[in-house]
Every structure is written in C-alpha cells, then in structure tokens.
Amino acid sequence: MRLELLAYFRTPDTVFFTFLFPILMLGIFGVAFESVGEIGAGPDGTGGITMAAYYLPGMVAAGILLSGVQNLAVDIAREKSEGWLARLGGTPISPVSYFLGKAGMILLTSIAQLGLLLGFSAVVLRVELPTEPELWLRFTWLFLLGIATMTLLGIALSAVPRSSRSATAVVLPIVLLLQFISGVYLQFTMLPEWLQNIASVFPLKWLAQGMRSVFLPEGFASAERTGAWDLGLVALNLGVWLVIGLVISLLTFRWQRKY
C-alpha cells in the first residue's frame, strides 16, 4: 500500500484526472450555475438547494468511479505492458498481495478525495451537508460497496488495453460516457427512455442515485425514474457488478499478457 501510494502521488496526470477532477468539476458547475439560484423549492419558497448542492452527489459517485475503474484499469494495463507485472510474477509475491496493495491505495485515496470534496463543497461553495446519522450510515455502506465494485471492475477492465499507450484511449471514453448517461452531469430523467434503459444496466447510475438519497432532500426522490430512491435496487445492482468484476478479474488476470 505504501509503495502504491508513493507511485500514485508521483504521477501528476493520474492525481489530476482521478483525484482532483471531481473537485474541479464541482467548482466549475457550482460557479457557472450560481446565477440560477436555488432549485427544487416548494410553493412556499422553502426546501430549495443550490446547483452546487445538486451536483455534489454526482461528483461523489464520479470520484469513486474514477478512483476505482479509471485509475486501476490504466495503471495495471501500463504495468503489464511495460513488464513490471512479469517481474513481480518471478518473485514470491502473490496476486492477492499485489491486489491488496492496489485496493488499499484506492480506498485511502478515495477517502482523502471525498474529504477534500466534501470540505470544498461545505467551506467554499456553502453546501449544507447532511446532519442525520442515518444518512451518514447510508453513505458509508454506499461508499464501501461502490469502491469495492469499482475496484474490481477496474481490475477486470485492465485486461482490455493491448498496450500502455492505448490504455487511456480505451478507458477514458468509457468512464466519460458513463458519467454523461448516468445522472452525474445531466438529470437522469432528461435522457431518452432508451438511453435510460442502457444506463440502468451499469453501476454508476445506481451509485449516483444512492448518493442523491444521501445528499439531496427527500422531495427530490420524485425526480427519479420510479419516484423513489430504490435503495434495495441500488444495493442489488452494485452487488451484481461486484460479483461480475470479481469473476472477470479471476479469469483474466495474468502476470504477463498473452499475445
């Protein structure tokens, strides 16, 4: 974990595009749409939230996606292409130890990223964070389930790029497209129904929906596709993708790429 953390923070492009990117995007959206005022207010003018508060849960979900899927898929593909995994395969280290180091790095960097993201939103953008312990307990299991799922999917996706040069070109469009169709940057119900159906297959849509249930007022549940947060479906879909990621990772991981 220590070695993985040192390597992570010594690569500026990785730190920017996986660690700082959600914070930067939240700042841009919060400032750009500040003139819109509060949204979701009731007839009496109360209960509204700022656009920064509205985008916060999506940025939290996107940060987990970037940390787990994008970071690991590109990193492992690069290490495999450049021969680092082949060298490790000739040592007594086991795949379990290798991936524990990766998973520990992802967990710690994600916690640090979330701390910065929530601190930035509260201090700079004046977003009111939840105060109910129940919501923070919900956030905890969503975060842990989400980061475990995205970590395994990142490991699984690392088998796709054929070289270190193609890793970013393969992975980046996938994670970027998922963010746009999963309710991170656009309200999910604004999308055409066929695109909603496609997005509902993937885990980011469900993670973003779960995070909205934590950070948005209860009245915003009516804007969801079914008019409710559907936390049971959120847990089920994330759990299914966790198993899929685990199975694919076990079937495809090799110390050396087979040509």
BADREN-926285 format. One line per field, with one value per atom (N, C-alpha, C): residue number from 0; x, y, z; atom name. Coordinates in steps of 0.02 Angstrom, whole numbers, plus 50000, padded with zeros to 5 digits. Layout:
k = c(NUM_...)
u = c(X_...)
v = c(Y_...)
w = c(Z_...)
a = c(CA_...)
//
This chain:
k = c(0_0_0_1_1_1_2_2_2_3_3_3_4_4_4_5_5_5_6_6_6_7_7_7_8_8_8_9_9_9_10_10_10_11_11_11_12_12_12_13_13_13_14_14_14_15_15_15_16_16_16_17_17_17_18_18_18_19_19_19_20_20_20_21_21_21_22_22_22_23_23_23_24_24_24_25_25_25_26_26_26_27_27_27_28_28_28_29_29_29_30_30_30_31_31_31_32_32_32_33_33_33_34_34_34_35_35_35_36_36_36_37_37_37_38_38_38_39_39_39_40_40_40_41_41_41_42_42_42_43_43_43_44_44_44_45_45_45_46_46_46_47_47_47_48_48_48_49_49_49_50_50_50_51_51_51_52_52_52_53_53_53_54_54_54_55_55_55_56_56_56_57_57_57_58_58_58_59_59_59_60_60_60_61_61_61_62_62_62_63_63_63_64_64_64_65_65_65_66_66_66_67_67_67_68_68_68_69_69_69_70_70_70_71_71_71_72_72_72_73_73_73_74_74_74_75_75_75_76_76_76_77_77_77_78_78_78_79_79_79_80_80_80_81_81_81_82_82_82_83_83_83_84_84_84_85_85_85_86_86_86_87_87_87_88_88_88_89_89_89_90_90_90_91_91_91_92_92_92_93_93_93_94_94_94_95_95_95_96_96_96_97_97_97_98_98_98_99_99_99_100_100_100_101_101_101_102_102_102_103_103_103_104_104_104_105_105_105_106_106_106_107_107_107_108_108_108_109_109_109_110_110_110_111_111_111_112_112_112_113_113_113_114_114_114_115_115_115_116_116_116_117_117_117_118_118_118_119_119_119_120_120_120_121_121_121_122_122_122_123_123_123_124_124_124_125_125_125_126_126_126_127_127_127_128_128_128_129_129_129_130_130_130_131_131_131_132_132_132_133_133_133_134_134_134_135_135_135_136_136_136_137_137_137_138_138_138_139_139_139_140_140_140_141_141_141_142_142_142_143_143_143_144_144_144_145_145_145_146_146_146_147_147_147_148_148_148_149_149_149_150_150_150_151_151_151_152_152_152_153_153_153_154_154_154_155_155_155_156_156_156_157_157_157_158_158_158_159_159_159_160_160_160_161_161_161_162_162_162_163_163_163_164_164_164_165_165_165_166_166_166_167_167_167_168_168_168_169_169_169_170_170_170_171_171_171_172_172_172_173_173_173_174_174_174_175_175_175_176_176_176_177_177_177_178_178_178_179_179_179_180_180_180_181_181_181_182_182_182_183_183_183_184_184_184_185_185_185_186_186_186_187_187_187_188_188_188_189_189_189_190_190_190_191_191_191_192_192_192_193_193_193_194_194_194_195_195_195_196_196_196_197_197_197_198_198_198_199_199_199_200_200_200_201_201_201_202_202_202_203_203_203_204_204_204_205_205_205_206_206_206_207_207_207_208_208_208_209_209_209_210_210_210_211_211_211_212_212_212_213_213_213_214_214_214_215_215_215_216_216_216_217_217_217_218_218_218_219_219_219_220_220_220_221_221_221_222_222_222_223_223_223_224_224_224_225_225_225_226_226_226_227_227_227_228_228_228_229_229_229_230_230_230_231_231_231_232_232_232_233_233_233_234_234_234_235_235_235_236_236_236_237_237_237_238_238_238_239_239_239_240_240_240_241_241_241_242_242_242_243_243_243_244_244_244_245_245_245_246_246_246_247_247_247_248_248_248_249_249_249_250_250_250_251_251_251_252_252_252_253_253_253_254_254_254_255_255_255_256_256_256_257_257_257_258_258_258)
u = c(50041_50000_50043_50097_50141_50173_50198_50229_50179_50118_50067_50048_50044_50027_50082_50146_50201_50200_50188_50185_50127_50070_50010_50022_50048_50057_50119_50158_50214_50197_50134_50111_50059_50079_50034_49971_49976_49916_49865_49888_49841_49808_49847_49819_49767_49781_49734_49669_49675_49616_49576_49603_49564_49554_49599_49595_49563_49585_49563_49506_49495_49446_49376_49350_49282_49277_49329_49329_49328_49368_49370_49303_49272_49209_49153_49153_49103_49111_49173_49185_49160_49173_49151_49075_49041_48968_48938_48968_48941_48944_49000_49008_48969_48971_48939_48863_48833_48760_48737_48782_48764_48706_48704_48652_48582_48580_48514_48475_48512_48479_48464_48418_48401_48350_48355_48309_48272_48214_48176_48138_48129_48093_48018_47986_47915_47875_47809_47766_47777_47798_47809_47880_47919_47986_48039_48023_48072_48090_48145_48165_48209_48228_48271_48344_48383_48455_48491_48555_48595_48615_48639_48661_48723_48765_48823_48801_48750_48724_48693_48661_48629_48681_48738_48789_48835_48835_48880_48874_48815_48812_48838_48826_48853_48929_48958_49031_49061_49025_49048_49050_48996_48993_49046_49055_49105_49175_49188_49254_49269_49219_49228_49241_49204_49216_49287_49308_49374_49429_49422_49473_49479_49422_49424_49434_49390_49392_49448_49447_49496_49566_49577_49645_49674_49637_49664_49670_49620_49622_49683_49697_49755_49820_49822_49883_49906_49859_49878_49896_49858_49875_49945_49962_50029_50083_50072_50121_50130_50076_50081_50118_50102_50133_50207_50226_50296_50338_50307_50345_50351_50321_50326_50291_50234_50199_50237_50270_50310_50366_50397_50450_50422_50364_50333_50314_50292_50273_50331_50393_50451_50475_50438_50454_50404_50416_50368_50302_50294_50232_50173_50117_50057_50012_49968_49919_49877_49863_49822_49858_49923_49962_49964_49973_49976_49911_49855_49791_49769_49792_49779_49813_49874_49908_49870_49846_49807_49742_49706_49641_49650_49702_49715_49730_49769_49784_49720_49677_49615_49571_49566_49524_49549_49613_49640_49636_49653_49649_49576_49530_49459_49433_49454_49434_49462_49526_49556_49520_49504_49470_49401_49364_49298_49302_49353_49362_49373_49415_49428_49365_49330_49271_49216_49203_49152_49173_49237_49262_49258_49276_49272_49200_49154_49084_49054_49074_49046_49076_49142_49177_49175_49189_49194_49126_49089_49025_48965_48976_48924_48867_48885_48835_48822_48759_48741_48743_48788_48795_48744_48727_48678_48701_48653_48668_48641_48596_48566_48615_48626_48671_48649_48583_48557_48583_48586_48610_48684_48723_48794_48807_48766_48771_48755_48705_48688_48746_48775_48832_48890_48901_48957_48950_48891_48884_48883_48856_48858_48930_48969_49038_49078_49073_49111_49092_49026_49004_49024_49018_49036_49111_49153_49225_49249_49218_49236_49217_49157_49134_49177_49191_49231_49303_49330_49397_49402_49355_49356_49343_49299_49287_49348_49385_49447_49498_49504_49549_49527_49463_49437_49449_49437_49445_49517_49564_49635_49657_49618_49636_49621_49584_49564_49618_49651_49702_49759_49783_49837_49906_49909_49974_49963_50018_50012_49989_50007_49988_49913_49883_49812_49768_49797_49757_49711_49739_49699_49646_49665_49618_49560_49572_49518_49475_49506_49469_49434_49467_49439_49371_49362_49295_49241_49258_49208_49184_49231_49211_49178_49200_49170_49098_49087_49020_48973_48997_48956_48935_48979_48962_48906_48906_48855_48787_48785_48720_48694_48732_48714_48688_48673_48646_48698_48760_48812_48811_48810_48810_48741_48698_48631_48580_48522_48468_48449_48447_48440_48375_48321_48256_48251_48300_48300_48322_48355_48380_48323_48330_48279_48272_48213_48200_48247_48263_48308_48378_48399_48465_48463_48406_48398_48403_48373_48375_48446_48484_48554_48594_48586_48624_48607_48544_48522_48556_48588_48624_48689_48718_48785_48782_48835_48833_48835_48864_48870_48802_48754_48686_48659_48669_48641_48680_48747_48786_48769_48760_48741_48672_48626_48559_48562_48602_48609_48639_48689_48719_48670_48626_48575_48529_48516_48473_48505_48571_48607_48609_48626_48642_48585_48534_48478_48418_48377_48316_48271_48230_48187_48141_48120_48074_48102_48169_48199_48192_48169_48158_48105_48059_48007_48035_48096_48127_48162_48166_48196_48149_48174_48136_48073_48077_48019_47986_48012_47985_48008_48060_48086_48161_48195_48267_48285_48241_48251_48319_48333_48399_48410_48356_48365_48392_48366_48390_48462_48477_48545_48594_48579_48623_48627_48570_48569_48612_48604_48641_48716_48734_48805_48834_48795_48818_48828_48783_48789_48853_48866_48925_48989_48985_49043_49061_49011_49023_49050_49021_49044_49117_49135_49204_49251_49230_49272_49284_49231_49237_49282_49271_49312_49384_49396_49464_49500_49466_49497_49511_49467_49475_49527_49537_49579_49647_49658_49722_49779_49832_49894_49952_50006_50065_50093_50084_50105_50048_50046_49994_50008_49954_49960_49948_49995_49988_49967)
v = c(49940_50000_50063_50060_50118_50131_50079_50086_50111_50085_50106_50179_50201_50271_50318_50298_50340_50346_50289_50290_50332_50328_50365_50440_50465_50537_50564_50520_50542_50547_50534_50540_50595_50656_50714_50704_50671_50663_50618_50566_50522_50560_50598_50636_50685_50718_50768_50735_50685_50657_50609_50585_50540_50569_50610_50635_50705_50750_50819_50835_50792_50807_50819_50776_50789_50855_50873_50936_50995_50990_51042_51049_50993_50995_51023_51005_51033_51108_51131_51203_51239_51210_51240_51244_51187_51186_51232_51232_51274_51348_51369_51439_51457_51413_51427_51435_51395_51397_51432_51472_51508_51556_51586_51635_51604_51538_51504_51509_51514_51517_51447_51442_51377_51341_51275_51233_51186_51164_51116_51146_51212_51244_51227_51224_51211_51273_51267_51325_51384_51369_51423_51453_51427_51454_51422_51371_51338_51270_51242_51174_51171_51229_51229_51220_51200_51191_51225_51241_51272_51219_51242_51196_51158_51190_51154_51095_51105_51051_50996_51017_50969_50925_50954_50916_50876_50890_50857_50780_50751_50677_50646_50678_50652_50653_50707_50711_50660_50646_50594_50527_50510_50447_50444_50500_50502_50493_50522_50513_50441_50404_50333_50294_50312_50280_50293_50355_50372_50339_50339_50309_50234_50200_50128_50105_50123_50097_50129_50195_50227_50218_50231_50228_50159_50108_50040_50012_50024_49996_50022_50086_50115_50094_50094_50080_50008_49960_49889_49874_49901_49891_49917_49974_50002_49958_49936_49893_49827_49801_49738_49749_49803_49817_49831_49866_49884_49831_49774_49718_49715_49763_49763_49703_49684_49626_49562_49557_49497_49490_49546_49544_49523_49552_49533_49459_49433_49363_49316_49341_49299_49304_49339_49345_49305_49298_49260_49296_49357_49394_49358_49357_49325_49378_49358_49405_49437_49399_49427_49486_49478_49533_49594_49580_49635_49674_49638_49673_49702_49675_49707_49775_49779_49843_49893_49870_49913_49935_49886_49902_49949_49939_49983_50054_50060_50126_50160_50123_50152_50174_50133_50151_50214_50218_50276_50340_50335_50395_50417_50369_50387_50422_50399_50432_50503_50511_50577_50622_50594_50633_50655_50610_50628_50681_50675_50726_50795_50798_50862_50887_50841_50859_50887_50852_50874_50939_50943_51004_51064_51054_51108_51130_51082_51099_51136_51117_51149_51217_51223_51285_51336_51315_51362_51374_51320_51327_51332_51329_51338_51286_51225_51172_51144_51137_51109_51033_51003_50930_50899_50836_50802_50803_50806_50805_50742_50705_50646_50587_50554_50495_50440_50433_50382_50393_50455_50469_50455_50468_50454_50379_50341_50268_50243_50271_50253_50270_50329_50348_50299_50275_50230_50164_50133_50069_50080_50137_50151_50161_50198_50210_50145_50104_50042_49994_49986_49942_49970_50035_50066_50061_50074_50072_50001_49952_49882_49861_49881_49864_49896_49961_49996_49971_49951_49924_49859_49814_49750_49761_49808_49822_49854_49893_49922_49868_49820_49763_49724_49712_49674_49712_49777_49817_49822_49813_49819_49766_49713_49660_49680_49735_49754_49790_49843_49879_49833_49841_49799_49827_49890_49920_49978_50004_50061_50123_50129_50187_50188_50129_50126_50125_50118_50110_50170_50230_50289_50297_50283_50289_50241_50183_50134_50150_50168_50175_50242_50297_50363_50373_50354_50363_50324_50266_50226_50262_50285_50318_50385_50420_50485_50475_50427_50413_50392_50350_50328_50387_50435_50493_50534_50541_50581_50547_50481_50447_50421_50431_50401_50451_50512_50561_50599_50601_50638_50712_50724_50792_50815_50768_50784_50748_50779_50745_50682_50626_50562_50557_50583_50577_50623_50667_50708_50668_50612_50572_50534_50516_50474_50408_50379_50318_50262_50256_50202_50211_50274_50286_50274_50290_50274_50199_50160_50087_50061_50090_50069_50087_50149_50172_50131_50108_50070_50002_49981_49918_49925_49985_49995_50022_50010_50025_50099_50142_50212_50245_50226_50254_50241_50181_50161_50193_50199_50231_50305_50339_50409_50418_50372_50376_50366_50320_50310_50371_50402_50462_50520_50524_50577_50568_50505_50492_50515_50523_50546_50622_50654_50725_50770_50744_50785_50778_50830_50824_50768_50741_50684_50700_50762_50780_50768_50766_50756_50684_50639_50570_50566_50613_50614_50625_50652_50663_50602_50549_50487_50451_50403_50368_50336_50307_50274_50317_50377_50420_50402_50359_50339_50326_50322_50311_50239_50191_50120_50095_50104_50084_50009_49970_49898_49880_49913_49902_49929_49983_50010_49958_49930_49880_49817_49796_49736_49745_49800_49811_49819_49855_49861_49793_49754_49688_49642_49645_49603_49622_49687_49709_49693_49692_49671_49599_49555_49485_49478_49516_49513_49534_49589_49612_49561_49529_49479_49419_49394_49336_49351_49409_49426_49437_49468_49478_49412_49363_49298_49261_49270_49234_49265_49330_49364_49386_49389_49416_49369_49397_49361_49408_49380_49421_49448_49409_49431_49428_49475_49475_49420_49383_49332_49362_49352_49380_49326)
w = c(50000_50000_50000_50040_50043_49975_49943_49877_49825_49828_49780_49791_49854_49868_49844_49855_49831_49755_49721_49648_49623_49658_49638_49639_49694_49701_49665_49634_49594_49520_49503_49433_49430_49410_49411_49370_49312_49270_49304_49338_49374_49432_49469_49525_49501_49445_49419_49395_49352_49319_49362_49417_49461_49530_49555_49623_49626_49583_49585_49537_49487_49435_49462_49507_49534_49571_49608_49644_49596_49544_49493_49458_49440_49405_49450_49514_49559_49565_49569_49572_49510_49451_49389_49385_49400_49397_49450_49510_49563_49547_49515_49498_49435_49385_49321_49327_49372_49378_49442_49471_49533_49521_49461_49446_49440_49432_49426_49491_49546_49611_49636_49684_49713_49669_49669_49631_49678_49657_49697_49755_49755_49811_49807_49865_49869_49851_49850_49835_49881_49943_49990_49985_49937_49927_49969_50008_50051_50022_50049_50029_49967_49939_49880_49897_49848_49857_49800_49811_49759_49707_49650_49598_49621_49662_49688_49730_49772_49813_49770_49715_49670_49635_49617_49581_49627_49692_49738_49737_49744_49745_49681_49624_49561_49560_49587_49589_49637_49692_49738_49702_49667_49630_49576_49540_49486_49515_49573_49604_49620_49644_49658_49594_49540_49475_49450_49452_49427_49468_49533_49576_49564_49560_49552_49481_49437_49368_49327_49321_49277_49302_49366_49393_49387_49409_49409_49338_49296_49229_49191_49195_49161_49193_49260_49296_49286_49294_49287_49214_49167_49096_49080_49108_49096_49127_49189_49222_49186_49158_49121_49055_49020_48956_48962_49015_49024_49059_49075_49102_49178_49212_49286_49316_49290_49317_49304_49247_49232_49283_49301_49351_49419_49437_49500_49501_49442_49438_49451_49443_49457_49529_49571_49642_49683_49748_49790_49802_49778_49791_49757_49790_49762_49731_49685_49659_49714_49767_49822_49854_49867_49897_49851_49787_49738_49738_49736_49731_49798_49854_49918_49921_49894_49891_49848_49789_49745_49778_49808_49838_49898_49937_49993_49971_49917_49889_49865_49830_49805_49863_49915_49972_50006_50019_50055_50013_49949_49907_49898_49895_49888_49951_50009_50071_50073_50054_50053_50002_49944_49893_49917_49949_49974_50028_50071_50123_50093_50041_50008_49971_49938_49901_49947_50002_50048_50084_50101_50133_50087_50023_49974_49964_49959_49948_50007_50068_50127_50140_50133_50152_50095_50034_49979_49946_49932_49897_49944_50008_50059_50052_50036_50031_50101_50118_50183_50179_50216_50216_50263_50254_50298_50370_50415_50487_50520_50487_50517_50515_50573_50574_50525_50516_50471_50400_50378_50311_50304_50356_50352_50355_50390_50388_50318_50287_50218_50172_50182_50141_50149_50210_50223_50184_50187_50151_50075_50053_49982_49958_49997_49979_49978_50030_50034_49979_49967_49914_49846_49838_49775_49760_49809_49796_49785_49819_49807_49737_49715_49648_49595_49601_49551_49550_49607_49609_49569_49580_49543_49469_49452_49381_49349_49386_49359_49345_49390_49379_49317_49311_49254_49189_49189_49128_49106_49153_49136_49086_49077_49029_48958_48947_48879_48840_48867_48827_48807_48746_48721_48738_48757_48772_48820_48848_48893_48856_48792_48752_48738_48731_48714_48776_48835_48896_48908_48904_48916_48861_48799_48743_48749_48780_48789_48848_48904_48968_48973_48954_48965_48931_48867_48837_48874_48900_48936_48999_49040_49103_49089_49037_49020_48996_48953_48928_48984_49029_49085_49129_49139_49180_49148_49083_49049_49046_49045_49040_49106_49160_49225_49276_49255_49302_49341_49317_49351_49330_49265_49239_49216_49198_49174_49216_49226_49262_49224_49259_49226_49186_49213_49179_49118_49107_49047_48986_48997_48942_48908_48844_48811_48848_48845_48883_48864_48799_48778_48808_48816_48845_48921_48952_49023_49034_48989_48995_48990_48944_48936_48998_49022_49080_49143_49147_49206_49211_49158_49160_49198_49199_49227_49298_49337_49409_49427_49384_49402_49412_49371_49377_49446_49471_49537_49594_49586_49638_49643_49586_49587_49618_49603_49632_49708_49730_49803_49837_49805_49835_49836_49787_49788_49848_49867_49925_49990_49989_50049_50052_49996_49997_49975_49943_49921_49967_49973_50014_49989_50034_50018_49960_49953_49899_49830_49823_49758_49733_49776_49755_49700_49699_49648_49578_49574_49509_49482_49523_49499_49451_49417_49365_49392_49453_49483_49537_49548_49600_49670_49675_49741_49734_49792_49791_49773_49789_49772_49796_49861_49887_49883_49886_49878_49809_49758_49690_49681_49716_49714_49740_49799_49829_49785_49757_49715_49653_49618_49556_49569_49622_49638_49658_49695_49715_49655_49607_49547_49509_49501_49466_49505_49571_49611_49595_49592_49576_49505_49458_49388_49384_49418_49418_49448_49503_49535_49489_49458_49414_49354_49322_49264_49284_49342_49365_49376_49406_49419_49354_49305_49242_49196_49201_49151_49177_49243_49266_49251_49222_49210_49226_49251_49262_49196_49143_49077_49029_48982_48931_48881_48863_48811_48743_48697_48630_48582)
a = c(N_CA_C_N_CA_C_N_CA_C_N_CA_C_N_CA_C_N_CA_C_N_CA_C_N_CA_C_N_CA_C_N_CA_C_N_CA_C_N_CA_C_N_CA_C_N_CA_C_N_CA_C_N_CA_C_N_CA_C_N_CA_C_N_CA_C_N_CA_C_N_CA_C_N_CA_C_N_CA_C_N_CA_C_N_CA_C_N_CA_C_N_CA_C_N_CA_C_N_CA_C_N_CA_C_N_CA_C_N_CA_C_N_CA_C_N_CA_C_N_CA_C_N_CA_C_N_CA_C_N_CA_C_N_CA_C_N_CA_C_N_CA_C_N_CA_C_N_CA_C_N_CA_C_N_CA_C_N_CA_C_N_CA_C_N_CA_C_N_CA_C_N_CA_C_N_CA_C_N_CA_C_N_CA_C_N_CA_C_N_CA_C_N_CA_C_N_CA_C_N_CA_C_N_CA_C_N_CA_C_N_CA_C_N_CA_C_N_CA_C_N_CA_C_N_CA_C_N_CA_C_N_CA_C_N_CA_C_N_CA_C_N_CA_C_N_CA_C_N_CA_C_N_CA_C_N_CA_C_N_CA_C_N_CA_C_N_CA_C_N_CA_C_N_CA_C_N_CA_C_N_CA_C_N_CA_C_N_CA_C_N_CA_C_N_CA_C_N_CA_C_N_CA_C_N_CA_C_N_CA_C_N_CA_C_N_CA_C_N_CA_C_N_CA_C_N_CA_C_N_CA_C_N_CA_C_N_CA_C_N_CA_C_N_CA_C_N_CA_C_N_CA_C_N_CA_C_N_CA_C_N_CA_C_N_CA_C_N_CA_C_N_CA_C_N_CA_C_N_CA_C_N_CA_C_N_CA_C_N_CA_C_N_CA_C_N_CA_C_N_CA_C_N_CA_C_N_CA_C_N_CA_C_N_CA_C_N_CA_C_N_CA_C_N_CA_C_N_CA_C_N_CA_C_N_CA_C_N_CA_C_N_CA_C_N_CA_C_N_CA_C_N_CA_C_N_CA_C_N_CA_C_N_CA_C_N_CA_C_N_CA_C_N_CA_C_N_CA_C_N_CA_C_N_CA_C_N_CA_C_N_CA_C_N_CA_C_N_CA_C_N_CA_C_N_CA_C_N_CA_C_N_CA_C_N_CA_C_N_CA_C_N_CA_C_N_CA_C_N_CA_C_N_CA_C_N_CA_C_N_CA_C_N_CA_C_N_CA_C_N_CA_C_N_CA_C_N_CA_C_N_CA_C_N_CA_C_N_CA_C_N_CA_C_N_CA_C_N_CA_C_N_CA_C_N_CA_C_N_CA_C_N_CA_C_N_CA_C_N_CA_C_N_CA_C_N_CA_C_N_CA_C_N_CA_C_N_CA_C_N_CA_C_N_CA_C_N_CA_C_N_CA_C_N_CA_C_N_CA_C_N_CA_C_N_CA_C_N_CA_C_N_CA_C_N_CA_C_N_CA_C_N_CA_C_N_CA_C_N_CA_C_N_CA_C_N_CA_C_N_CA_C_N_CA_C_N_CA_C_N_CA_C_N_CA_C_N_CA_C_N_CA_C_N_CA_C_N_CA_C_N_CA_C_N_CA_C_N_CA_C_N_CA_C_N_CA_C_N_CA_C_N_CA_C_N_CA_C_N_CA_C_N_CA_C_N_CA_C_N_CA_C_N_CA_C_N_CA_C_N_CA_C_N_CA_C_N_CA_C_N_CA_C_N_CA_C_N_CA_C_N_CA_C_N_CA_C_N_CA_C_N_CA_C_N_CA_C_N_CA_C_N_CA_C_N_CA_C_N_CA_C_N_CA_C_N_CA_C_N_CA_C_N_CA_C_N_CA_C_N_CA_C_N_CA_C_N_CA_C_N_CA_C_N_CA_C_N_CA_C_N_CA_C_N_CA_C_N_CA_C_N_CA_C_N_CA_C_N_CA_C_N_CA_C_N_CA_C_N_CA_C_N_CA_C_N_CA_C_N_CA_C_N_CA_C_N_CA_C_N_CA_C_N_CA_C)
//
